[in-house]
Amino acid sequence: MRIGRIDGRLKLISGELALDVEAASDGRFSADPDQVFPLWPEFTAWAGRQSPGEGEPFTAAQVGPPLLWPAQVFGIGLNYRAHSEEAGVAKPPTSPAVFTKFASSITGPYDTVTLPSDKVDWEVELVAVIGERAYQVSEKDAWRHVAGLTVGQDLSERAVQLTGPVPQFSLGKSYPGFSPIGPVLVTPDEFSDPDDLALGCAVDGETLQDGRTKDLIFSVPELVARLSAVLPLLPGDLIFTGTPSGVGMARDPQRYLKPGTTLVSTIEGIGELRNPLVGP
């Protein structure tokens, strides 16, 4: 199943067609995509009986983020070995490096992003969305708590992020527009292997990152288990699972995003973000 926000409304997606959920369910489910996650088991049971192909055509200009106001947004740092190495970390972490991103940074898959400085870096990421409350769940049971997967960018203003004496990860990664997600949410059963997906990003046709999620140090199920060992994960929560190697800060010379370009972020089986970049 694929769901998305089309003209601000929850839709079931099939190719280029979108079925309005509120209308098709006779008001059983809200038009607001954020409201479906607390009802996820009930919603998926209903959605499995529908025919999304009966929907209406839509265009990219109508598509927004799959959800806008999650209760919690987690970010995971240094979760690919090659990225850990390029960051100068001698040994891969033995536990996830967790930070938060603020929900006001979420934007759509095709929205324009304003760069607040000349130190903004790219980080394409697989984003897991929680569907059922998870607290102290095991790794083997974790996937059933995941509503689906989407594409994300963990944009990072490196000067703010690394201002000391203690790094400010959450602030540096939470400017408006710094968390594009979309274009759809895809349930795990849609993938032959949800733990091995190609992902990458490019600027104006130049590839900047190219990796596979099988190279995650901590997989989606392990992240759900480790996070939920400490606190409840709530329906609609986002987990930005980490980025592969190729970020701008690790290059020699360092390189950052520039106004007037377009950042394209892609994950196999989900789709792409295409965010034009402008100056302040």
N, C-alpha and C positions, 0 to 999 in steps of 0.2 A: 504494500500500500504506500502511496505517495500523497502527502497532503501539503497544502501551501496556503499563503495569504494572497488572494487575488482581489484587488480593489478593496482591501481591508477586511475581506470576509474569508472564512474557512471554506476551503474547497478540497474535494478529492480530485487528484490529478491523474489523467491518463493521456500520455503524449501531449498533444496541444489542446486538450479539452479539459475543462474543469467543471465539476458538479457541485453546486451550492449545497452545503451540508444542512444549514438551517431550513432551507426550503424542502429539500429531499426528506428530511426527518420530521417534517411538520412541526418544527420548533422544539423538538426533543433535545437538540444540541444547539448551542449558541452560534451565532455568526462570528463571534470573537474567537480566533484560534487559541488564544491563551486559556480560554475557559474549558477547552476539551481535555486538557491533561489530567485534571483531578477525576475525570470520568473515563480514563483511558481504556480499561478493560471493557466497559460497557460500549464505548464508542467503537473500538475495533471489532467487537462482535457485530454491531450494526453495520459498520462500513464493509465488512466482508460479504454482506448480502446485497451490496449496491453494484451498479454498473456505471463506473465513472465515464465510460465512453458515451454516455447519454448527455454529457455536459456541454458547455458552450466554449467556443474558441477564446483564447486570451493571448495577450502579447506581453513581452518582457516589461514594458512600461507599467503594467498593472500589478506586477509582482512585488510584494513586500517581504519582510523577514517572517519565517514560520511562526515565531512568537516574539513578543516585544518586552514583556515584563516578568521574566523569571524571578523567583524569590532569591535564588542563589546562582552565581556564575563563578565557576572554578576555572582556574588556569593551571596548567602543569608545565613546569620548566624543565629543560634539559632531558626530554623524554625519548630522544633518539641518540644512539651512541655517537654517530658522526657529528651531530649538532653539539653534543656534550664535548667532544674532542675539539671542535672548531672554537668553542667558547673557552678553551684552555683548562678544562676540568680533567685532571689526570685519570680519575677512575669514574665510571658511570655511577650515578647515585644508587644507593641501596634502598631508598624510600622516595616516594614522589616529592618533588619540590612544588609545593602548592601555594598559589596566590589567588587573589580574587580580581575580577573585572566588574565594574559597576554597570548595572543594567541600562543606564542612560547612554552608554556608548554603543548600544545595539542599533544597527541600521540595516537597510535592505540590500539584496544581492546586486542591484544595479544603481544604487544611490551614489551621488557624488560625495566624496570625502574631502573635507578641508584639512590641509596639512598645516599644523600650527607653527612649524619650524622647519629647518632644513636637516633635522636629525630623526626623521620618521622612518622606521624600518618595517619590512614585510615579514610575516610568519604565517604561511598557510597551515591550517589545522583541520583535522577531523574533529567534529563537535558531536558529542553524544547528548541526547536529550532524555531526561528521566521521565518514565511513564507511570510507574507505580512507586509509592514511597519505599525507600530502601534504608533500613537501619540494621547494622550488624549482619549483613547478608554475606554469604560465602561467594567466592569467585565462581564456583560452578553454577550458582543460581543467579548470577548477576545479570545476564543478558535478558532475563524475563522482566527485569525492572527498567529496561531501556526502551523508550517509545520508538526511537529511531535515530538516524544519523543525518547530519547535514554538513555543508561546507562552511568553514569559518576562516576569518583573517584576524589574527591577534596583532593588530597594528601597534607599534611601540615607539613612543618618543623617548629616545635613548638618553638624552641629557637629563630629563626629569627622572626617568627610571633609575639611573645610576647615581643621582645626587645623594651624597652621603651625609652623615656617617653610616646610615642604614639605607640600602637601596629602596626606592619607592616604586616597586613593581606595579601595584594597583593603580596609582596615580598616572604613571607613565603609559599605561595601557588602557586608559579609560576616557580619553578625550572624546567628544561627540563624534560618532561615526567610526570609532576605532574597533568596533566589533561587527563587521558585516557578516551576516549569516544567510543561508539559503542555497539555491532558490526554492528547494522543497525539503521536506523531512521524509526520509525513506525508512520504512520499518526493516529490522534486521533480516527477516525472512526473505526479503527481496534479493539478497546477495548470496552468491554461491559460497563465499567465505567472508563474513563481515570483518574478520580480523586481518584481511590482506587486500587492501585497496590502494591503487596508485593515486598519488596526489602531487600537486606541483603548483607553481605560480609563475607568471611572466609579466613583463612590462613591455607594452607595444611590440609584442611578438618575440621578445628575448626571454628565454627560459632562465629563471632565477633559482628555482627549487624544483627537485624531481626526486620523489621518494616513494616508499610503500609503507603502509601502516603495519605490516608484519614486523617492521624494524623498531616498533615502539618498545622501549624498555619495560614499561608498565602498560599492558593492554587495556582495552576498555573494561573487560570484566574485572581485572585486577584493580583498576582505579576505582570502580564502583565499590568493590569490597573494602579497599583500604580507606576510602573516604567515609563510607558508611560505618566503618568500625569506630569512628569518632563522633559523627553527627548524622542526623537523618538527612537523606537526599529526598527532596520533595518533587512531586509531579511538575514538570516543566523546567526544572533546574537544568543548566547547561554545564557541560564539562568540555572545555577546550583542551584537547589531549596532548598538545605539544607539537612542535614543528621540526621537520627534517633539516638537514644542513643546507647552507647556501644563503644565510641571512646576510644583510649588508654590513652589519657591525663587525662581522668576522672576516671580511674581505680586506685585502691589502692592495690598494688603499681602501679604506672604508667607503661604502656607497649607500646612499639613502634615496628615498622617493622624491620625485620632483613634480611640481605643478605642471599641468598640461599633458600628462601621460595617463594611461589607463592600466590599472592593476587587475589582472585576470587570475583567479584562483580556481583550481579544478580538482575534483575528486571523482574517481571512476564510479559509475553507477549512480551518482547523485546529480552532478551538473557543475555549473560554474558560477562564480561571482565575477562581475565585470564592473569595477568601480572607477569612474573618472576621478582624477585628483586635481584639486585646485589650491591656490595659495590663500593665505588669510586675507 
